[in-house]
């Protein structure tokens, strides 16, 4: 009972996050055992990114919103699960998986980017980032990360063809590159809106308009 | 591009109401490089992204000076690299859309697209490094502070 009492509010979120991270570790193990390099490598990258908020907590003594941490972890999991084989499905019920997973994993990078800039803002008196700037920064961050990601895919593909092995990451053509970038941007807009007070002021405006409440 | 350079260069004198308030000439000259390169028809792509990076630097300095945004020089460098890469990404999307709906042929295949993204990133990183050294060595009185990144 005392254990249950201790786990309330934020710590439940932390517990869920740790649970999801254990699933990630299990997936990495599965990838290693089966010799699926793409699953193992992407799993490790994703796991590292889900640890960013924890590291920020240690380094800057700033706690990232636990709901954001959960979102980051869920998105990471969604991306990694795709490598079991869901990304290769081109038709049928799960053919949308690639696009949706891309938007979700992009939002997870955007979430990490947003967390970093908020932590910097809180931890140092020498920088100040107002909401508008955070919004723009998050957008640019995810676009830049998308470009970096495509370059990574390109490099890995080039190296793999030189060595004559199968690529861990794949590019399927210009359409694929551009649709990746577009879905990244859409996801980044959502995260940026959700993460900043833009969202709060929009809700305030909407509620004032429709419910005519005195308080925003 | 020319319009963008001129517009951003005019922000300080307008906002400060002093005609002598100006971006350092070296920086503006760098931003104008692609205009020259284009007229000689050489190194168009790298010089364009050099200009984008320089414009990002100017925007960073102006944000720091004229708005409530405060950043350190280390962060400014990261900001410049990120903006340059983001613009390259947006530019690729814009070209793709134009190719489909306006019948243009800007994008010459996957490899060409990837190489221009690589060039943009390379130039962005290079520009970031150059600016960092420029801040530190040549202009110690610059508005941005230098050792700040280390104390974050």
Interface residues (C-beta under 8 A of the other chain):
Chain A: X120 X123 X124 X126 X127 X128 X129 X130 X133 X137 X139 X140 X141 X143 X144 X146 X147 X148 X150 X151 X154 X171 X173 X174 X177 X178 X181 X182 X184 X185
Chain B: X63 X67 X68 X69 X70 X71 X72 X75 X79 X81 X82 X83 X85 X86 X88 X89 X90 X92 X93 X96 X107 X109 X110 X113 X114 X117 X118 X120 X121 X145 X148 X151 X152
